[in-house]
Amino acid sequence: MEIEVRLFAGLREGRFKERDLEVPEASRLGDVLRRLDIPEEEVSLPLVNGRYSQMDRILQAGDVLSLFPAVGGG
């Protein structure tokens, strides 16, 4: 099945901004992170179709996965 993955801020470095990705049926959000070699602890805000989601969420065809890193500041 195909999903869309959008990476933001520092997660884009050396990767991509937006990409359609073919994943197996019943893939979980965490599975996609492992496939993209993104450690879970680097993602502070995982959204599926604009809503906060847990790493064990099962994805559906056509889902849009948006990943945001922790934002530092001072």
C-alpha positions in Angstrom: 0.0 0.0 0.0 1.1 3.6 -0.5 1.4 6.3 2.1 2.8 9.8 1.9 5.6 10.8 4.3 6.4 14.4 5.1 9.5 15.3 7.1 10.0 18.6 8.9 13.0 20.7 10.2 16.0 18.6 11.1 14.5 15.3 10.1 14.9 16.4 6.5 18.6 16.6 6.7 20.1 14.0 4.4 16.7 12.6 3.6 13.7 14.3 1.8 10.9 16.8 2.4 8.0 14.7 1.0 7.7 11.3 -0.6 5.2 8.6 -1.5 6.3 5.4 0.1 5.2 1.8 -0.6 4.8 -0.1 2.7 3.4 -3.6 3.5 -0.2 -3.9 4.6 -0.7 -3.4 8.4 2.5 -1.4 8.8 2.8 0.6 12.0 4.1 4.1 12.3 7.2 2.8 14.1 7.9 0.4 11.2 8.0 3.4 8.8 10.5 5.2 11.1 12.8 2.1 11.3 12.6 1.8 7.5 13.6 5.4 7.1 16.4 5.0 9.8 14.8 7.7 12.0 15.2 6.9 15.8 11.8 7.2 17.5 13.3 9.5 20.2 14.1 12.0 17.5 10.4 12.4 16.6 8.4 14.5 19.1 5.2 15.0 17.1 4.1 12.1 14.8 0.9 13.0 12.9 -1.3 10.7 10.8 -3.7 12.7 8.6 -3.1 15.7 10.8 -3.8 14.0 14.2 -1.3 13.0 16.9 -0.6 9.2 16.7 1.2 6.6 18.8 4.1 4.6 17.3 2.0 1.4 17.3 -0.7 3.0 15.1 -1.5 0.8 12.1 -1.4 2.8 8.9 -3.9 2.6 6.0 -3.4 3.1 2.3 -3.4 6.9 1.5 -2.5 8.0 5.0 -0.3 11.1 5.3 2.4 10.7 7.9 4.0 14.0 9.1 7.0 13.8 11.4 8.3 16.7 13.5 11.5 16.7 15.6 11.8 18.2 19.1 12.4 21.9 18.8 15.2 23.4 20.9 15.5 27.0 21.8 16.5 29.3 24.5 
